Amino acid sequence: MPTDFSQKGIFVTGTDTGVGKTLVSAALALFLRGFGIDVGVMKPVETGVDEPAGLGEDATLLQWAAKSGDAPDSICPCRLRLPLAPSEAASREGAAIDLSLLQDRFEALAGRHDFVIVEGAGGLMVPIAGGVLMADLARNLGLPLLVVARPGLGTINHTLLTVFAARTMELPLAGMIINGMPNSPDEAEQSAPHALAALASADLLGVLPRVAGEKREMAEALAKHIAALPSLFWLLKGLGLPTDLAGH
């Protein structure tokens, strides 16, 4: 198994909620695990968790994809019941989001695994606590951003704003992935990859199709598509992973 890792992980963010960040994160974990890479996963904050004593839906999928034996409190240190922005959910539930705890849990995961996939909640401007944004958490963890975007109308604006915000806040960008391209894309969906590649100051690392099924089936399908990406070399390079995986 190659051991040339130029960075310790990736922070996966989205241009909006519902763009498939968790599925892409899980698919990446599955893909890398298939090469014997020890992948750690982390969802620092998850809201909308019905039973906060256990992991929520997103963290559970990540745990399964990475075949993680880490404790639930390491995978997702902050679990909140209300389906709101973390700062609002915590405020209403009388909870406090401890940013230093999130940092400590990540550092422990980074020390135990070859590569850690961290999935944020929503986009970069989602508030976590006390004026701290998801972008600030990504900076604190020292990870480059993988931006997941959707292909439909409006994605150019949302994606360029996300990239602009990252550049303005001096956050490193690994690149972008467009997720959920339909088999028969409309004109907006067809033109999105070219437009984003031309306009965004970040590399387009791949376009993934829309997949169906249960969440695990969808993640497995996307992992296979990642393996077959024509841009796989550049995706691996952007993530700081061994590029010789593209030849397998």
C-alpha atoms as one frame of an Amber mdcrd trajectory, in Angstrom:
protein
   0.000   0.000   0.000   1.432   3.406  -0.958   2.354   5.610   1.977   2.971
   8.936   0.255   0.383  11.164   1.929   1.120  14.856   1.463  -1.656  15.936
   3.824  -3.439  14.368   6.765  -6.980  14.648   5.499  -9.695  16.631   3.757
 -12.576  18.799   4.898 -15.676  18.156   2.780 -18.037  21.108   2.463 -21.033
  21.802   0.256 -22.396  24.681  -1.736 -25.736  24.067  -0.033 -27.477  21.488
   2.093 -28.551  18.309   0.328 -25.817  18.270  -2.329 -24.543  14.853  -1.266
 -21.560  15.675   0.955 -22.097  12.605   3.117 -22.458  10.262   0.146 -19.310
  11.636  -1.494 -17.414  11.412   1.798 -18.569   7.827   2.331 -17.731   6.897
  -1.268 -14.221   8.310  -0.873 -13.778   6.301   2.322 -14.919   3.125   0.560
 -12.658   3.784  -2.413  -9.583   4.399  -0.265 -10.286   1.508   2.080 -10.354
  -0.747  -0.972  -6.623  -0.026  -1.358  -5.861  -0.864   2.260  -5.638   2.764
   3.348  -6.583   3.264   6.991  -9.270   5.946   6.735 -10.621   7.856   9.704
 -13.940   9.683   9.441 -15.371  12.565  11.405 -18.603  14.540  11.407 -17.715
  17.133  14.058 -21.287  18.344  14.495 -24.495  16.682  13.349 -27.943  18.126
  13.918 -31.296  16.463  13.383 -30.165  13.386  15.326 -33.280  11.633  16.660
 -31.388   9.831  19.440 -28.297  11.903  20.345 -27.025   9.146  22.635 -25.982
   7.379  19.430 -24.681   8.448  16.051 -26.884  10.268  13.572 -27.606   9.150
  10.024 -24.630  10.921   8.424 -22.058   9.803  10.982 -23.407   6.240  10.881
 -22.903   6.079   7.112 -19.356   7.406   7.453 -18.608   4.912  10.226 -19.815
   2.055   8.035 -17.918   3.236   4.947 -14.621   3.506   6.797 -15.300   0.338
   8.781 -14.349   2.508  11.717 -13.775   1.110  15.159 -13.447   4.569  16.670
 -15.768   5.555  19.489 -18.955   7.430  18.532 -17.726  10.458  20.478 -14.634
  10.530  18.279 -16.536  10.186  15.013 -19.171  12.763  15.955 -18.386  14.621
  19.180 -21.425  16.900  19.034 -24.851  15.415  18.290 -27.959  17.584  18.495
 -31.598  16.694  18.120 -33.035  19.752  16.357 -32.592  19.965  12.543 -31.188
  23.502  12.654 -27.847  25.228  12.215 -25.492  23.946  14.947 -25.383  27.229
  16.870 -29.186  27.511  16.935 -29.750  23.848  17.770 -27.228  24.019  20.611
 -28.740  27.212  21.972 -32.263  25.806  22.018 -31.130  22.546  23.586 -29.021
  24.229  26.246 -25.855  22.620  24.911 -22.416  24.095  24.336 -20.282  23.245
  21.309 -16.702  22.994  22.537 -14.424  23.914  19.628 -11.293  22.820  21.462
 -12.889  19.398  21.965 -13.559  19.106  18.228  -9.923  19.991  17.567  -8.662
  17.444  20.098 -10.853  14.666  18.698  -9.634  15.369  15.177  -5.978  15.364
  16.227  -6.499  12.004  17.914  -8.063  10.573  14.747  -5.251  11.994  12.618
  -2.765  10.282  14.888  -4.471   6.900  14.491  -5.246   6.868  10.760  -3.455
   7.398   7.466  -6.030   9.884   6.221  -9.077  11.519   7.821 -12.209  12.594
   5.961 -14.020  15.337   7.872 -17.510  16.257   6.729 -18.871  19.653   7.699
 -22.500  20.554   8.285 -24.033  22.476   5.387 -21.771  25.083   3.808 -18.857
  27.231   4.920 -21.004  30.017   6.353 -23.022  27.787   8.685 -22.632  29.145
  12.251 -21.304  26.748  14.862 -21.088  28.783  18.045 -20.313  32.298  19.260
 -19.756  33.815  15.822 -17.615  30.879  14.693 -18.437  29.519  11.244 -17.864
  26.115   9.668 -15.075  27.782   7.676 -13.322  28.649  10.927 -13.460  25.008
  11.993 -11.902  23.925   8.688  -9.108  26.451   9.246  -8.557  25.285  12.822
  -8.219  21.689  11.651  -5.699  22.731   9.020  -7.409  20.838   6.226  -7.953
  21.795   2.575 -11.511  21.978   1.315 -13.206  19.611  -1.078 -16.280  21.463
  -2.318 -19.254  19.320  -3.322 -21.678  21.026  -5.695 -24.857  20.024  -7.480
 -25.160  20.247 -11.264 -28.467  22.103 -11.690 -29.486  25.692 -12.325 -28.019
  28.014  -9.702 -24.961  25.904  -9.000 -22.574  28.300 -10.756 -23.540  31.113
  -8.394 -23.498  28.914  -5.275 -20.184  27.290  -6.148 -18.399  30.498  -7.115
 -19.589  32.134  -3.887 -18.272  29.181  -1.876 -14.906  29.276  -3.631 -14.741
  33.075  -3.266 -15.486  32.832   0.451 -12.777  30.193   0.872 -10.219  32.298
  -0.987 -11.194  35.428   0.965 -10.747  33.560   4.250  -7.440  32.131   2.994
  -8.612  28.533   3.204  -6.746  26.066   0.985  -8.854  24.462  -1.723  -8.255
  20.920  -2.909 -10.894  21.359  -5.597 -14.521  20.736  -6.508 -16.684  17.716
  -7.253 -20.035  17.946  -9.001 -22.343  15.298  -7.595 -25.670  14.040  -8.880
 -25.384  14.514 -12.639 -28.469  12.871 -14.186 -28.282  10.444 -17.089 -30.152
  12.922 -19.275 -28.977  16.348 -18.089 -30.808  19.502 -19.103 -28.990  22.455
 -20.634 -28.020  23.980 -17.275 -26.681  20.649 -16.008 -24.756  20.012 -19.220
 -23.046  23.401 -19.110 -22.245  23.499 -15.367 -18.969  21.499 -15.401 -17.396
  23.558 -18.181 -18.564  26.849 -16.679 -17.261  26.019 -13.220 -13.956  24.735
 -14.552 -13.532  27.997 -16.447 -14.760  30.442 -13.799 -13.824  29.036 -10.404
 -10.327  29.493  -9.038 -10.332  25.837  -8.020  -9.849  22.604  -9.938 -12.832
  20.515 -11.014 -11.755  17.089  -9.763 -14.672  15.018 -10.975 -18.311  14.761
 -12.012 -20.288  12.002 -10.318 -23.641  10.672 -11.544 -26.966  10.592  -9.783
 -27.369   7.183  -8.158 -30.345   5.439  -6.586 -30.961   2.960  -3.796 -30.389
   2.838  -0.062 -27.655   5.120   1.286 -25.083   2.334   1.509 -25.876   1.177
  -2.017 -25.543   4.735  -3.270 -22.180   5.166  -1.554 -20.928   1.879  -3.027
 -22.065   2.929  -6.497 -20.328   6.289  -6.188 -17.135   4.607  -4.984 -17.094
   2.587  -8.219 -17.628   5.744 -10.250 -14.768   7.453  -8.410 -12.485   4.565
  -9.352 -13.460   5.025 -13.004 -13.156   8.816 -13.167 -11.051  10.061 -16.105
  -9.851  12.740 -13.683  -8.935  10.267 -10.906  -5.230  11.187 -11.034  -6.102
  14.832 -10.425  -8.612  13.981  -7.714  -5.977  11.983  -5.843  -3.403  14.723
  -6.354  -5.827  17.362  -5.083  -6.559  15.316  -1.976  -2.866  14.785  -1.303
  -3.166  11.030  -1.831  -0.868   8.626  -3.693  -1.532   9.190  -7.393  -0.381
   5.695  -8.297  -3.775   4.485  -7.076  -5.114   5.811 -10.383  -3.210   3.060
 -12.178  -4.881   0.194 -10.336
